[in-house]
Amino acid sequence: MNVIIIEDEKPAARLLQRKLQKMDVQADVMLHSVEESLEWFNNNPHPELIFLDIQLSDGLSFEIFETIEINSAIIFTTAYDEYALRAFKLNSIDYLLKPIDEDDLEVAINKYKGNRVQPQNMSLDFEQIKRMLVNPLDKSYKKRFTIKMGQRLKMINVSDAECFFSENKGTYIHTTDNRDYLLEYTLEQLEGELDPAKFYRVSRKYIVSIDAIKDIVVYTNSRLKVILPTYTTDEVIVSRERVNSFREWLGS
């Protein structure tokens, strides 16, 4: 059985590898980021089975399959709560809740062996899973941030945001009064806190507010450039693999 592990925490990946070895399942390839996984998939035959963590160091693992057509079976390894796990069930995907129990792992392996499907028959709705992970029923979205400024605390309303961006390992909110404030969040965490009807992650670096979009122009390589009222530090580019879903978001 050709198996790989995609897990950003290397000790957790090695632990899973050892547990699989006890079951005579060899996972020689371990990948730890979206970028590393993309490079590997582009240069290697796809495996029969992937143990896939949701949250990687540089983004959600679903980003891998937004640019590469998947032809492998998947067993998710995740720390998400019970509600979010419904997404995996609805997509006929098995999952293992961290910390991974060896008995559960064995059940998942046996389930895969007993219900093995041909790669061309695999059809996974990652967009549906992403929506369910970040948009559970009755979820209340963040309305404001509290920013520490010296000895004072400043309240910033989410409605005042033009965009959120990452820079030098920090995450910032850029507001309509043309100011930047450092936040104690990653962009991945913000995706789960912001209303997806109002905010969209156009690339690994930017989340933009639909109310702040001033203009959208065609950019090189089938991409789009978003023009914001005051943010001019850098170009806000919609990555090529997100252009179609960005257009759908604009029209929703």
N, C-alpha and C positions, 0 to 999 in steps of 0.2 A: 504494500500500500504506500503510495507516494503522498507524504503529509508534510505541511509546513506550519509554522507557528508565527503569527503576527501579533506581537505584544511589546509595548514600549518599555516595560520594566524587565530588564534582563534577568534579574534573579527569579522573577515569576515565570519567565519563559523557560529558564533552565529547569525549574521545579516541575513544570508541566512536561517538559521533555523527558525527565526522569520517570515521572508517573506513567507516561506512555510506553517507555522502554520496558517497564514491568509487565505491560500487556502485549509485549512483542510488536509494538507499533513504533517504527523509527521515524523521528522527525529531525532530519539533519539540518534543515534550513530554518533559521530564526531571523525574522525581520522586525525592526523596531520603530519604523516611522513610515509615514505616507510616502515621502520622497524615496526612501530606500526600497519600499515595496514596488513603487512604480517602475523604478529602474530594473528590479529583479524580474517582474512580470514581463517587461518588454524584451528581456533577453533570455528567458527560460520557458520551457514547456510548463503549462499550468498543472498544478498537482491535482490529485483526486480529491483531497480533503484539506481544508484550511481551518485551523483554530484561530479565530479572529477576535481580537480585543476591539472594543468600540472606540475608546479614547486613546489616541496615540500622541506622541510628544508634539507633533506638528499639525494636528487636526483630527477630525473623525475619520476612522478607517474607511467609511463609505466613499470618501473622496477618491480612493484607489479605483473604485469601480465606476466612477463617473467618467473616467477616460479610458478604461480598459473593460472590454466585454468579459464578464465572468463565465468560466466554464468549469468551476469546481464546486463541490459540495462544501457547506460551511457549518461549523459548530461555533456559535458565539461564546466567548468568555467575557463576562460582564459583571459589574457591580451595581448595575441599575436596579431600581426597585421593582416590585411585583407588577405594578401597572404597566411599566414600560416593557416588561417581558411579554405582554400580550402581543406586541408587535411581531416578535419572533415566531410565536405560535401561529399567528394569522398568515405568516409567510412560509409555513411548513419548514421552519428552520429549528434545529435543536439548539439548546443553549446550556451553559454551565454558569451558575452563579458563584462568584468569588467569595471566599476562598474555595477552590475547587476540591470537592470531595472525590476520593478515588472510586467509590462505588458509583457515584453519579457519572464519572468519566467513563467507567466501564459500560454503563448502560447506554451512554451516548454513542460509544464506539460500536457496540452491538446493534444499536438502532441503525446506524449508518450502514454497517455490513449487511443487515437484513433488508434494508430498503434502498440499496444502492441504485442510483439512477444514472443514465448516460448524461455526460456534460451538456450536450446540446439541448437537453430537456429542462435544464435548470433555468428558472425564471424568477428572479428576486426583485421585489419592489423596494429598493433602498430609499426612495423618496418617501414612501409610506412609513417605513420604519423611522426615518429621521423625523417626520412630522409627529409621530406618536411619542418619540423620545423627548421632543422639546415642547410638545403641545398636548399634554394630558388634559382630560376633562376637568373643567372648572379651575383651570390653572390661573392664578393671578400673576400678572406680569409686573416687573419692576417699574415704579413710577418716578423714583428719584434716587440720586446717589448722594452720599455724605462724603465730602472731601475734606481732609485735614490740611489746613493751610497755616503753618506755624502753630500758634496757640489757639487758633480758631477753627471752627467747623463750618463749611459752606455747603448749602443744599443746592443741588443742581437737578432740575426736572428733566426727565428723559425726553419730554416733548421739546426741549431746547437743544437737543443733539442734532447736528448735521450728519455726523458720522462717528464711528469708533475705529481706531486704527492701532496697529502694533508697530513699535519702533524700539530698537535697542533693548529687546526683551521686556519692554513695558507696554501696557495697554492704556490708551488715552481716549477721552471723549472730547470731540471738537464741537463747540457750541455756536449758536447763531450769533453771538457777540464776538466771534473770531478769537476764542481763547481755547487753550488745550489744558486738560486736567488729567493727572495720572490716576488710574483706577487700580484697585486691588482685585482685578479680574483678568482672566485670559479671554480672548475672543471666543473660544469654545464655550466657556462658562456663560458669557454674555448671550450666546445664541439661545441658551435655555432660559434666560431671564427676560429677554425682550420679546415683545409681541411680533410674531412672524408676519402679521398682516401689515405692519408698519416698518419693520426693519429686515434687511436682506444682506446676507454676507456675499458680496460680489467677488471676493478673492480671499486668499489666505490672510491678507493684510487689512482688509476693510469690511466694515458693516455700514451700510448707508440707510438713512431715513427716507422713506418715500415722500414725506412732506418737504424735505429739503432739496430734492432733485430739481435743479434749475434747467438742465438740458441734458440730452444724451446724444452723442455723436458717434459715427462709425469710426473705428480705430483699425489699426493694422491687424492682419492675421485673423480676420473674422471676429474681432473683439469689439467691445463698446467702451466708450469713455463717458463717465458720469461727471457732469459739471455741478458743483455745489456753490451756494452763494458766497461763502467766505473762505472755505478751505482751499488754499492754493499751494500748500507746501509741496505736494507731489500730485501726479496724475492718478485719479481713481479709475482703474481699469477693471472692467468685468472680465474675468478669465474666460477663455474660449469655451471650456467645458461647462460653464455656468450661464452662458448667453441665453440658451433656450429656456431654462427654468427661470431666469431673470425676467425674460419677456412675459412668461406666464404669470409671474408674481406681479408685474406691473398691471396686468389686465384682470387680476382676480378681484 
